[in-house]
Amino acid sequence: MQLPEETVEDLLKRLKRIEGQVRGIQSMLSEERDCRDVVTQVSAATKALEQVGFSIVAAGLTWCIANPKQSADEGYAIEDVKKMFLKLA
């Protein structure tokens, strides 16, 4: 499956932001911050990571629809992409 370069760049930026969020959560725990604040940040990081997954599946599905023969040859039939989506749901 081939993801557009701009999609990959966007996903990498998002993952770096999430990495920063996770480091922030670690700091919050070390500083014994209020658990409600920590849980709020964990929730935000989780949702951001889910969005990365959905973006990958959406870009992959777009590619599969545009290139059905190649995607099937590479093991990415629409049914396989559907399974990836359902893993995230």
N, CA, C and O of each residue as an XYZ file, in Angstrom:
356
protein
N       0.853     -1.165      0.000
C       0.000      0.000      0.000
C       0.901      1.231      0.000
O       1.862      1.313      0.765
N       0.585      2.158     -0.844
C       1.378      3.370     -0.955
C       0.588      4.546     -0.407
O      -0.490      4.871     -0.907
N       1.127      5.178      0.619
C       0.486      6.353      1.184
C       1.107      7.596      0.567
O       2.318      7.639      0.351
N       0.295      8.607      0.279
C       0.842      9.842     -0.285
C       1.864     10.467      0.660
O       1.717     10.414      1.881
N       2.892     11.054      0.078
C       3.968     11.643      0.867
C       3.448     12.668      1.873
O       3.901     12.712      3.017
N       2.487     13.499      1.433
C       1.963     14.519      2.338
C       1.206     13.893      3.510
O       1.191     14.449      4.608
N       0.580     12.739      3.279
C      -0.106     12.032      4.359
C       0.902     11.504      5.362
O       0.705     11.619      6.572
N       1.978     10.927      4.858
C       3.021     10.399      5.745
C       3.627     11.535      6.566
O       3.842     11.381      7.768
N       3.902     12.665      5.933
C       4.468     13.809      6.654
C       3.525     14.276      7.755
O       3.956     14.553      8.874
N       2.235     14.361      7.434
C       1.247     14.777      8.423
C       1.192     13.784      9.580
O       1.135     14.183     10.743
N       1.209     12.500      9.262
C       1.145     11.479     10.301
C       2.372     11.529     11.204
O       2.259     11.365     12.418
N       3.537     11.754     10.617
C       4.751     11.850     11.426
C       4.694     13.053     12.368
O       5.133     12.963     13.515
N       4.161     14.167     11.895
C       3.998     15.350     12.761
C       3.055     15.036     13.911
O       3.317     15.385     15.062
N       1.962     14.377     13.583
C       0.998     14.017     14.624
C       1.618     13.090     15.660
O       1.409     13.259     16.861
N       2.387     12.104     15.184
C       3.021     11.159     16.109
C       4.043     11.854     17.005
O       4.179     11.499     18.176
N       4.751     12.825     16.477
C       5.703     13.575     17.307
C       4.968     14.374     18.381
O       5.432     14.474     19.517
N       3.812     14.943     18.011
C       2.995     15.657     18.998
C       2.520     14.695     20.085
O       2.554     15.018     21.272
N       2.083     13.521     19.667
C       1.612     12.515     20.629
C       2.758     12.091     21.541
O       2.569     11.906     22.743
N       3.934     11.941     20.965
C       5.110     11.584     21.759
C       5.333     12.636     22.853
O       5.638     12.298     23.997
N       5.180     13.898     22.491
C       5.310     14.970     23.468
C       4.231     14.896     24.539
O       4.493     15.135     25.717
N       3.009     14.562     24.116
C       1.919     14.412     25.079
C       2.229     13.303     26.081
O       1.996     13.456     27.280
N       2.754     12.192     25.584
C       3.066     11.062     26.465
C       4.173     11.450     27.441
O       4.115     11.089     28.616
N       5.165     12.169     26.973
C       6.217     12.644     27.882
C       5.625     13.572     28.951
O       6.013     13.533     30.119
N       4.678     14.403     28.514
C       4.001     15.281     29.464
C       3.247     14.498     30.514
O       3.246     14.868     31.688
N       2.611     13.426     30.105
C       1.888     12.569     31.049
C       2.856     11.951     32.048
O       2.567     11.875     33.242
N       4.007     11.511     31.549
C       5.016     10.946     32.448
C       5.461     11.984     33.476
O       5.611     11.675     34.658
N       5.666     13.198     33.021
C       6.058     14.278     33.940
C       4.964     14.556     34.962
O       5.239     14.756     36.145
N       3.732     14.565     34.494
C       2.612     14.804     35.397
C       2.567     13.753     36.501
O       2.325     14.070     37.665
N       2.800     12.508     36.124
C       2.799     11.438     37.127
C       3.961     11.603     38.101
O       3.797     11.426     39.309
N       5.124     11.940     37.577
C       6.300     12.146     38.434
C       6.083     13.305     39.409
O       6.562     13.284     40.542
N       5.349     14.313     38.939
C       5.070     15.491     39.767
C       3.846     15.299     40.659
O       3.441     16.211     41.381
N       3.265     14.104     40.599
C       2.087     13.746     41.384
C       0.936     14.730     41.168
O       0.289     15.182     42.112
N       0.708     15.043     39.898
C      -0.393     15.942     39.546
C      -1.724     15.242     39.780
O      -1.795     14.019     39.896
N      -2.759     16.039     39.844
C      -4.103     15.521     40.088
C      -4.455     14.460     39.039
O      -4.225     14.655     37.846
N      -5.003     13.358     39.491
C      -5.291     12.237     38.590
C      -6.290     12.628     37.506
O      -6.231     12.082     36.405
N      -7.207     13.555     37.782
C      -8.161     13.988     36.764
C      -7.445     14.657     35.601
O      -7.809     14.463     34.441
N      -6.427     15.443     35.917
C      -5.647     16.099     34.858
C      -4.868     15.077     34.035
O      -4.766     15.188     32.813
N      -4.325     14.086     34.726
C      -3.555     13.038     34.037
C      -4.479     12.245     33.108
O      -4.133     11.988     31.955
N      -5.630     11.867     33.604
C      -6.578     11.087     32.796
C      -7.039     11.901     31.589
O      -7.214     11.349     30.503
N      -7.235     13.190     31.768
C      -7.621     14.044     30.647
C      -6.550     14.007     29.561
O      -6.876     13.924     28.377
N      -5.289     14.067     29.947
C      -4.195     14.032     28.978
C      -4.059     12.651     28.333
O      -3.762     12.548     27.143
N      -4.274     11.597     29.112
C      -4.238     10.237     28.554
C      -5.340     10.099     27.508
O      -5.119      9.532     26.438
N      -6.514     10.611     27.817
C      -7.624     10.554     26.872
C      -7.291     11.308     25.592
O      -7.568     10.817     24.497
N      -6.707     12.482     25.712
C      -6.347     13.276     24.534
C      -5.313     12.548     23.677
O      -5.422     12.535     22.451
N      -4.316     11.945     24.312
C      -3.282     11.218     23.568
C      -3.876      9.986     22.891
O      -3.514      9.658     21.761
N      -4.776      9.316     23.576
C      -5.421      8.130     23.002
C      -6.225      8.505     21.760
O      -6.136      7.834     20.732
N      -7.000      9.569     21.856
C      -7.807     10.002     20.712
C      -6.921     10.438     19.552
O      -7.229     10.165     18.392
N      -5.826     11.111     19.864
C      -4.912     11.544     18.809
C      -4.295     10.336     18.108
O      -4.155     10.332     16.885
N      -3.931      9.326     18.867
C      -3.359      8.118     18.275
C      -4.393      7.372     17.441
O      -4.059      6.828     16.389
N      -5.629      7.341     17.890
C      -6.691      6.727     17.098
C      -6.869      7.455     15.769
O      -7.089      6.824     14.736
N      -6.774      8.774     15.799
C      -6.903      9.559     14.571
C      -5.788      9.224     13.580
O      -6.017      9.202     12.371
N      -4.596      8.965     14.084
C      -3.502      8.545     13.209
C      -3.872      7.234     12.530
O      -3.704      7.087     11.319
N      -4.372      6.291     13.303
C      -4.777      5.007     12.737
C      -5.864      5.148     11.691
O      -5.788      4.538     10.625
N      -6.880      5.954     11.989
C      -7.968      6.164     11.030
C      -7.467      6.860      9.767
O      -7.934      6.559      8.668
N      -6.526      7.781      9.914
C      -5.964      8.463      8.739
C      -5.205      7.490      7.849
O      -5.273      7.573      6.622
N      -4.488      6.577      8.472
C      -3.757      5.560      7.697
C      -4.739      4.682      6.932
O      -4.557      4.427      5.742
N      -5.777      4.223      7.617
C      -6.766      3.360      6.961
C      -7.485      4.115      5.845
O      -7.708      3.563      4.767
N      -7.847      5.371      6.095
C      -8.548      6.154      5.066
C      -7.672      6.352      3.837
O      -8.143      6.210      2.709
N      -6.402      6.679      4.047
C      -5.490      6.859      2.919
C      -5.280      5.530      2.190
O      -5.216      5.486      0.961
N      -5.176      4.462      2.959
C      -5.009      3.146      2.352
C      -6.219      2.723      1.559
O      -6.095      2.160      0.471
N      -7.397      2.992      2.103
C      -8.626      2.642      1.399
C      -8.733      3.436      0.099
O      -9.126      2.891     -0.932
N      -8.389      4.705      0.146
C      -8.392      5.535     -1.056
C      -7.463      4.943     -2.106
O      -7.813      4.861     -3.283
N      -6.284      4.534     -1.673
C      -5.312      3.945     -2.605
C      -5.850      2.630     -3.170
O      -5.728      2.367     -4.367
N      -6.445      1.807     -2.307
C      -6.971      0.517     -2.763
C      -8.078      0.689     -3.796
O      -8.146     -0.063     -4.768
N      -8.929      1.659     -3.590
C     -10.019      1.901     -4.537
C      -9.464      2.414     -5.864
O      -9.955      2.050     -6.932
N      -8.440      3.258     -5.789
C      -7.844      3.811     -7.012
C      -6.981      2.780     -7.746
O      -6.783      2.888     -8.956
N      -6.468      1.784     -7.021
C      -5.561      0.784     -7.600
C      -5.991     -0.626     -7.189
O      -5.237     -1.313     -6.500
N      -7.177     -1.071     -7.594
C      -7.701     -2.341     -7.080
C      -6.841     -3.560     -7.398
O      -6.661     -4.424     -6.539
N      -6.312     -3.647     -8.605
C      -5.498     -4.821     -8.966
C      -4.210     -4.845     -8.165
O      -3.855     -5.866     -7.577
N      -3.509     -3.716     -8.143
C      -2.240     -3.640     -7.416
C      -2.454     -3.877     -5.918
O      -1.669     -4.575     -5.276
N      -3.512     -3.296     -5.373
C      -3.745     -3.480     -3.939
C      -4.053     -4.943     -3.614
O      -3.583     -5.462     -2.601
N      -4.829     -5.604     -4.453
C      -5.116     -7.024     -4.231
C      -3.851     -7.855     -4.364
O      -3.626     -8.776     -3.579
N      -3.022     -7.537     -5.353
C      -1.755     -8.253     -5.540
C      -0.828     -8.104     -4.338
O      -0.047     -9.004     -4.028
N      -0.923     -6.946     -3.658
C      -0.065     -6.683     -2.504
C      -0.704     -7.145     -1.193
O      -0.150     -6.918     -0.117
N      -1.865     -7.789     -1.284
C      -2.521     -8.312     -0.092
C      -3.398     -7.313      0.619
O      -3.693     -7.480      1.803
N      -3.821     -6.277     -0.081
C      -4.682     -5.264      0.506
C      -6.022     -5.189     -0.217
O      -6.420     -4.131     -0.703
N      -6.695     -6.303     -0.279
C      -8.045     -6.291     -0.831
C      -8.916     -5.440      0.090
O      -8.572     -5.231      1.254
N     -10.024     -4.957     -0.419
C     -10.916     -4.104      0.367
C     -11.287     -4.778      1.693
O     -11.403     -4.112      2.722
N     -11.469     -6.074      1.661
C     -11.817     -6.812      2.883
C     -10.703     -6.706      3.931
O     -10.983     -6.614      5.126
N      -9.446     -6.720      3.486
C      -8.320     -6.577      4.415
C      -8.290     -5.185      5.041
O      -8.007     -5.040      6.230
N      -8.580     -4.172      4.244
C      -8.603     -2.807      4.751
C      -9.760     -2.644      5.737
O      -9.638     -1.940      6.739
N     -10.870     -3.295      5.444
C     -12.013     -3.267      6.360
C     -11.615     -3.852      7.713
O     -11.989     -3.314      8.756
N     -10.864     -4.944      7.703
C     -10.404     -5.556      8.956
C      -9.506     -4.599      9.732
O      -9.591     -4.526     10.958
N      -8.638     -3.856      9.020
C      -7.791     -2.873      9.695
C      -8.647     -1.807     10.366
O      -8.400     -1.424     11.510
N      -9.663     -1.332      9.637
C     -10.560     -0.328     10.192
C     -11.250     -0.849     11.452
O     -11.328     -0.145     12.458
N     -11.745     -2.071     11.392
C     -12.465     -2.621     12.530
C     -11.567     -2.828     13.737
O     -12.049     -2.811     14.870
N     -10.282     -3.021     13.523
C      -9.354     -3.113     14.656
C      -9.300     -1.806     15.424
O      -9.086     -1.802     16.636
N      -9.495     -0.696     14.723
C      -9.451      0.611     15.364
C     -10.768      1.015     15.998
O     -10.808      1.847     16.905
N     -11.846      0.413     15.507
C     -13.180      0.828     15.982
C     -13.492      0.289     17.350
O     -14.571      0.548     17.884
